[in-house]
Amino acid sequence: MTWAVEANNLAKRYGDIQALDGLSFKVEKSEIFGLIGPNGAGKTTTLRIVSTLILPTSGSAEIFGHDVVREASEIRKLISYLPEEAGAYKNLPGFEYLRFMGRFNSNSEADLKAMVEDAEAISGLGDRLRDKVKVYSKGMKRRLLVARALMTKPKLCILDEPTSGLDVLHSFHVRNIIKEYVEKHGVTVLMSSHNMLEVEYLCERVALINKGKIVAEGTPAELKAKYKASNLEEVFAEVAGLA
């Protein structure tokens, strides 16, 4: 079986800091898999390795059978990546930003038009896409960026803290965007979050990370049952020795 993502004993050091310490997990095709844990746990480092942006110190990872070190160029054709602190060109209207980004992945004007129309529907921003990005609220900008990440229909969409800093309504919209898009198009999503209740809603399976190591993995229901917890926050507190 070829997994969407297969990480084996990943380690990453930054000088004296051990950011990842033997991380292993597998993501099935067309599922939403969550990496959850506190800030500094190693979530973003893992996503950057999977996205071919940084190299592991040791261990390996494959995306649809392609090695992240030896076949980085092939992987970049299959994925889209949305960092937590991603930005958009502030002096472009939303529509023009989407068209600009879409040109990197379209083969014709018809492809580009369809892609941008898809992004318009995903974002839910309507006529506000005619406004320049610099007048968008943080929530509007995040919805634009999630639409940009999904509009290419990547085989794997990698989302780092997709609702970080958003209010309740914008967070709700972004979560539904992700869930509905996966159901409609079969895209695989690997996402990180420190919001464990959000991940419980979105993800079919999760891996809890603490200090660069996976401390528990399974479906939210399995983990809650195993640790006799009412939510994933309680599970994490138990496995991390905080309870």
C-alpha positions as CSV (number, residue, x, y, z in Angstrom):
1,M,0.0,0.0,0.0
2,T,1.2,3.5,-0.9
3,W,0.5,5.9,1.9
4,A,-0.3,9.6,1.3
5,V,2.3,10.4,4.0
6,E,4.7,7.9,5.6
7,A,7.2,9.3,8.2
8,N,9.8,7.0,9.7
9,N,11.8,7.9,12.8
10,L,12.1,11.6,11.8
11,A,14.6,13.6,13.8
12,K,15.6,17.3,13.5
13,R,18.2,19.2,15.4
14,Y,18.8,22.9,15.5
15,G,22.1,23.2,17.2
16,D,21.5,21.9,20.7
17,I,17.8,21.8,20.3
18,Q,16.1,18.5,19.5
19,A,13.0,19.7,17.7
20,L,12.0,16.2,16.5
21,D,13.0,13.0,18.2
22,G,12.1,9.8,16.3
23,L,8.7,10.8,14.8
24,S,6.8,8.0,12.9
25,F,3.2,8.2,11.5
26,K,1.2,7.3,8.4
27,V,-1.6,9.2,6.7
28,E,-4.1,7.4,4.5
29,K,-5.3,8.8,1.2
30,S,-8.3,11.1,1.4
31,E,-8.2,11.5,5.2
32,I,-7.7,14.5,7.4
33,F,-4.9,13.7,9.8
34,G,-4.0,16.1,12.6
35,L,-0.8,16.7,14.4
36,I,-1.7,18.3,17.7
37,G,0.2,19.6,20.7
38,P,1.4,22.8,22.4
39,N,3.5,25.4,20.8
40,G,7.1,24.2,20.4
41,A,6.1,20.5,20.3
42,G,7.5,20.0,16.7
43,K,4.4,20.3,14.6
44,T,5.6,23.0,12.3
45,T,9.0,21.3,11.9
46,T,7.3,18.1,10.8
47,L,5.1,19.9,8.2
48,R,8.1,21.8,6.8
49,I,10.0,18.5,6.3
50,V,7.0,16.9,4.6
51,S,6.7,20.0,2.5
52,T,10.3,19.7,1.4
53,L,11.2,23.1,2.9
54,I,13.8,21.7,5.3
55,L,15.8,18.5,5.5
56,P,15.5,16.0,8.4
57,T,18.6,15.4,10.4
58,S,17.9,11.7,10.2
59,G,15.0,9.4,9.4
60,S,12.8,9.5,6.3
61,A,9.5,10.6,4.9
62,E,7.6,9.8,1.7
63,I,4.7,11.5,0.0
64,F,2.7,9.1,-2.2
65,G,5.9,7.0,-2.4
66,H,8.2,9.9,-3.2
67,D,11.1,10.6,-0.8
68,V,11.2,14.1,0.6
69,V,14.9,14.4,0.2
70,R,15.7,12.7,-3.1
71,E,12.4,13.6,-5.0
72,A,11.5,17.0,-3.6
73,S,10.7,18.4,-7.1
74,E,8.1,15.6,-7.7
75,I,6.5,16.1,-4.3
76,R,6.1,19.9,-4.9
77,K,3.8,19.0,-7.9
78,L,1.5,17.1,-5.6
79,I,1.1,19.3,-2.6
80,S,0.1,22.7,-1.4
81,Y,1.3,24.2,1.8
82,L,-0.2,26.9,3.9
83,P,2.1,28.2,6.7
84,E,0.6,29.6,9.9
85,E,2.0,33.1,9.1
86,A,1.3,33.1,5.4
87,G,0.5,36.4,3.7
88,A,-0.9,37.6,0.4
89,Y,0.1,40.5,-1.8
90,K,-1.7,43.4,0.0
91,N,-2.0,45.7,-3.0
92,L,-3.7,43.1,-5.2
93,P,-7.5,42.6,-5.1
94,G,-8.4,39.1,-3.9
95,F,-9.4,38.0,-7.4
96,E,-6.1,39.1,-8.9
97,Y,-4.1,37.4,-6.1
98,L,-5.9,34.1,-6.9
99,R,-5.3,34.5,-10.6
100,F,-1.7,35.3,-10.0
101,M,-1.2,32.2,-7.8
102,G,-3.3,30.0,-10.1
103,R,-1.1,30.7,-13.1
104,F,1.6,28.6,-11.5
105,N,-0.6,25.5,-11.7
106,S,-2.9,26.0,-14.7
107,N,-2.2,24.9,-18.3
108,S,-4.7,27.2,-20.0
109,E,-6.9,30.2,-19.5
110,A,-9.9,27.9,-19.1
111,D,-8.1,26.0,-16.4
112,L,-7.2,29.2,-14.6
113,K,-10.8,30.5,-14.9
114,A,-12.2,27.3,-13.4
115,M,-9.6,27.4,-10.6
116,V,-10.4,30.9,-9.6
117,E,-14.1,30.3,-9.7
118,D,-13.5,27.3,-7.4
119,A,-11.5,29.5,-5.1
120,E,-14.3,32.1,-5.0
121,A,-16.7,29.5,-3.9
122,I,-14.3,28.1,-1.3
123,S,-13.5,31.4,0.2
124,G,-17.1,32.6,0.5
125,L,-15.9,36.2,0.2
126,G,-18.1,37.1,-2.8
127,D,-17.8,40.7,-3.9
128,R,-15.1,41.4,-1.3
129,L,-12.7,39.6,-3.7
130,R,-12.7,42.8,-5.7
131,D,-11.2,44.7,-2.8
132,K,-7.5,44.9,-2.2
133,V,-6.1,42.4,0.3
134,K,-4.7,45.2,2.5
135,V,-8.3,46.1,3.7
136,Y,-9.2,42.5,4.6
137,S,-9.6,41.4,8.2
138,K,-7.4,38.6,9.4
139,G,-10.3,36.2,9.0
140,M,-11.0,37.2,5.4
141,K,-7.3,36.9,4.6
142,R,-7.1,33.4,6.0
143,R,-10.2,32.4,4.1
144,L,-8.5,33.7,0.9
145,L,-5.3,31.8,1.7
146,V,-7.2,28.5,2.4
147,A,-9.0,28.9,-0.9
148,R,-5.6,29.4,-2.6
149,A,-4.2,26.3,-1.0
150,L,-7.2,24.1,-2.0
151,M,-8.1,25.5,-5.4
152,T,-5.4,23.5,-7.2
153,K,-6.9,20.3,-5.9
154,P,-3.6,19.0,-4.6
155,K,-3.2,15.4,-3.7
156,L,-2.0,16.5,-0.3
157,C,-2.8,19.8,1.3
158,I,-0.6,20.8,4.3
159,L,-2.2,23.3,6.7
160,D,-0.3,24.7,9.6
161,E,-2.7,26.1,12.3
162,P,-5.3,27.0,9.7
163,T,-7.6,28.9,12.1
164,S,-4.9,30.5,14.3
165,G,-6.0,33.9,15.6
166,L,-9.4,33.8,14.0
167,D,-12.7,34.6,15.8
168,V,-15.4,32.0,16.2
169,L,-17.3,32.7,13.0
170,H,-14.2,32.7,10.7
171,S,-12.9,29.6,12.4
172,F,-16.2,27.9,11.8
173,H,-16.2,28.8,8.1
174,V,-12.6,27.7,7.6
175,R,-13.2,24.3,9.3
176,N,-16.2,23.7,7.1
177,I,-14.3,24.7,4.0
178,I,-11.7,22.0,4.8
179,K,-14.2,19.3,5.7
180,E,-16.5,19.8,2.7
181,Y,-13.6,20.1,0.2
182,V,-12.1,16.8,1.3
183,E,-15.5,15.1,1.1
184,K,-16.1,16.5,-2.4
185,H,-12.7,16.0,-4.0
186,G,-10.9,13.3,-2.0
187,V,-8.0,15.6,-1.1
188,T,-5.7,14.4,1.7
189,V,-5.1,16.9,4.4
190,L,-2.3,16.9,7.0
191,M,-2.8,19.7,9.5
192,S,-1.4,21.0,12.7
193,S,-3.1,22.7,15.6
194,H,-2.8,23.4,19.2
195,N,-6.7,23.7,19.3
196,M,-7.5,20.1,20.2
197,L,-11.3,20.6,20.2
198,E,-11.0,21.9,16.6
199,V,-9.0,18.9,15.5
200,E,-11.4,16.5,17.2
201,Y,-14.1,18.0,15.0
202,L,-12.1,17.9,11.8
203,C,-9.7,14.9,11.9
204,E,-10.4,11.2,11.3
205,R,-7.1,10.4,13.1
206,V,-4.7,12.4,15.2
207,A,-1.2,12.1,16.6
208,L,-0.4,13.9,19.8
209,I,3.1,15.4,19.9
210,N,5.0,16.5,22.9
211,K,8.7,17.6,23.0
212,G,9.3,16.2,19.5
213,K,7.8,12.8,20.1
214,I,4.4,11.2,19.4
215,V,2.9,10.3,22.7
216,A,-0.5,8.9,21.4
217,E,-2.1,8.2,18.1
218,G,-5.6,7.1,16.9
219,T,-9.0,8.3,16.2
220,P,-10.4,10.9,18.6
221,A,-13.0,8.3,19.8
222,E,-10.3,5.7,20.4
223,L,-8.1,8.0,22.4
224,K,-11.0,9.3,24.5
225,A,-12.1,5.8,25.2
226,K,-8.6,4.5,26.0
227,Y,-7.9,7.4,28.5
228,K,-11.4,7.7,29.8
229,A,-11.5,11.3,28.7
230,S,-14.3,13.6,27.5
231,N,-12.1,15.4,25.0
232,L,-8.6,15.4,23.5
233,E,-7.3,18.1,25.8
234,E,-7.9,15.7,28.7
235,V,-6.2,12.9,26.7
236,F,-3.1,15.1,26.1
237,A,-2.9,16.1,29.7
238,E,-2.9,12.5,30.7
239,V,-0.3,11.2,28.2
240,A,2.0,14.3,28.8
241,G,1.9,13.7,32.5
242,L,0.1,17.0,33.2
243,A,-3.1,15.6,34.7
